[in-house]
Amino acid sequence: MKPDRQSLPLLRRLHERVFADPAVRAVLDAGFAQLAAALQKRPDPPHATCTVPIELFADDARHDEVRLCRVFLLRRGKRMAVPERHCNSVQRLVSYRGRGAIHQGVPGGGPEGLRARAIGSPGAKRSAHRDGQVADTTDLARHWDIVPEGSWHFPEAAETSDWATVTFHSAAEDEIVDELWLGDAIVRSLNQYVKKT
């Protein structure tokens, strides 16, 4: 879902930390390098993910807004094999490098008929203005997406390059409940992402 005015203050703080803080960028870049190496060793699935220390963002959000951070790398031209949903977490996602689309349904709805919303990374401009702050929701909406709690979704990378995204969850790593849609079954996984950078 496109960011709205209510989400602007938090997204602005996270955006600045992700793209302007050298220490944060070093951790994120190391995580993405690790994921790229993992993808080179195997053909499927076409994505890899790991968690990064949430302490990097502790000053940017209230405890109930951001309690988990994951980096996610998806091969160019590929999509996540099956839709997923986070039963107890709001996901805020920023395109870190590359472009793609988040296919998303409505909270409580099924995994069919998901609508695509394209986002891309800020690139050299970093989506900032003279004072170093993101100007408005129009700028943020080009780079961020929000997936409400319980909404089926999946990412799809553009054909041009692998897509690197950073996701922030309102549920903690040891609490988040992820579900995958396997056609005739839903598979629930508590804390399925255990690899850390």
N, C-alpha and C positions, 0 to 999 in steps of 0.2 A: 504494500500500500504506500502511496505517496506520503512523504512526511507532511504534517500539518503544523500550524502555528504553535500548538501546544508542545510539540516535540522539538521545536527549534532550539531552545536553550541547551538542552542536553546534547543534541546532535552537534551543535556548534562547538561545545567544549570537547566532545570526543573527536570531532574532525580536526580541530587544532592540535590535539595531542597526537593523533595518528600521523598527521602529515607535517607537523612543525617541530616535534620534539625528537631530537637526534637519538636519545637513549631508547625511546619507544620504537623508532624506526629501525634501529639496530636489532632489537629483539624480534620485530616482525619480519625483517629481511632474513634473519637467521632461520626463523620458522619456515618461511617460504622456500629457502634453499634446501632445508631438510625434506620438505614435502616434494619438491621437484626431484630430488634424488630418489625418494621412495617411488614416485611415478615412473621413473626411468627403469626401475627393476621389474615392473609388472605391467601387463596390458590392461587388466581390469581389477577393480572398478576404475573408471576414468577420473577419479578424484581422490584426494588425500586431505586429512585434517588433523590438527592437534591443538591443544590448549596453550595459552600463554598466561603468564602470571597476572592475575586480576589486580594485583597491587599497583601495577603500572597506571591504572585508571581510577584508583581509590578516591582521588581528590575531585574527580570530574562528575560524580553522580551520587545520588542517595543510595543507600544500601539496597533498597528494593528495586532500583532501576537497572543496575549493572552489577552482576555477581559472577559472571563467567565471560571469558573472551576466548574465541576460537579463530584460528586462521584456516582458510579453506582454499585449496587449489584445484581447479578443474581444467582438464585438457581442452585446447581450442576445438571448437566445433562439436563438443560433446555436451551431454546433459547428465545430471544425476540419474541413475538407472531407474529409480522408483521415487514417487513422492514421499515426503516425510512431513511430520508435524511435531511440534514441541507442545505437549499437552499442558504444561504448567509454566510456560515461559514466553515472554514477548521477545522476538528477535529483531535487533536493529543491525542492519548490514550496510557496510560501505564498500564500494569498489576501490580496491587499493591499486591494482594494476590490471589493465585490460578492460574489456567490456563484456556485457552479457545481459541476460534477462532473468528475472525471478518470475516464475509461473506460480500464481497464487490463487487460492480459493477464499471462501469466507469462513469466519469462525463457526465451528459446528457443522459445516458443510462437508460433502464428500470430496474425494480426490479427482472427480471428473470435471471437465470444463474449466480448468484453471486458466486464468488470464495472465498474459505475459506483460511485464513492465521492464523496459530496458533502462539500464544504468551503466555508467562508465566511470573510469578513474579521472581525477582532476588533471592529471598530466603536469606539465611544466608550470602552469598557472597556479596549481594547488587550490584553485577556487577561492583565492583570498584577494582582498583589496588592500589599499595602502596601509591601513591600520592593522593588517594581519588577521582580521576577523572575516568570517564568512558573512556576506551581506544579507541574505534573506533565504526564504524557503525555496525560491526558484533555483538558486545555486545548489543548495543541499539536495534538492529533489533530483538533480542530475546524477548524483553520486550515491545517494542513500535510499534504502528501502526498509520498510517496517513490516514484519509478519506478526500479526496478532496471535496471542495464545490460542492453540488448538486449530490453526489454519494449515491445511495441506499446501505444500509448496515444493518446488524443485528449481534449481538453477540450471541455466543453459549458457555456455560460453559462446561468444562470437567466433567466427571462423578465423579471425586474424591472429589471435595469440591465446595462450593459456590465460585463465581468468583467476586472479588472486583477490580474495575478499576477506574482510575482517568482520566477524560477527560478535555482537554483544547480547548477552542473555540476561533476563531478569531472574532466572533460577540459577542457583549455585551448581558447580560441577557435580557434587555428590547428591543433588536433588533433582536435576533436570530429567524429565521423562520424554524420551524421543520414541516416536512410532514410525515405522516404515510400512507403506502400502504395497503388498505383494500380489495384488490382483484379487485373489480370493481369501486373503488373510491379512491381518494387521499384526506385525511383529513389534512388540514393545521392548525397549532397551533402556534400562536405567544406567546412566553414566557410561554410555557406549564408547565415548571418546576418552581414552585413558592416556594416550601418549602426550607427553609434555615437552616443551622446548627447554 
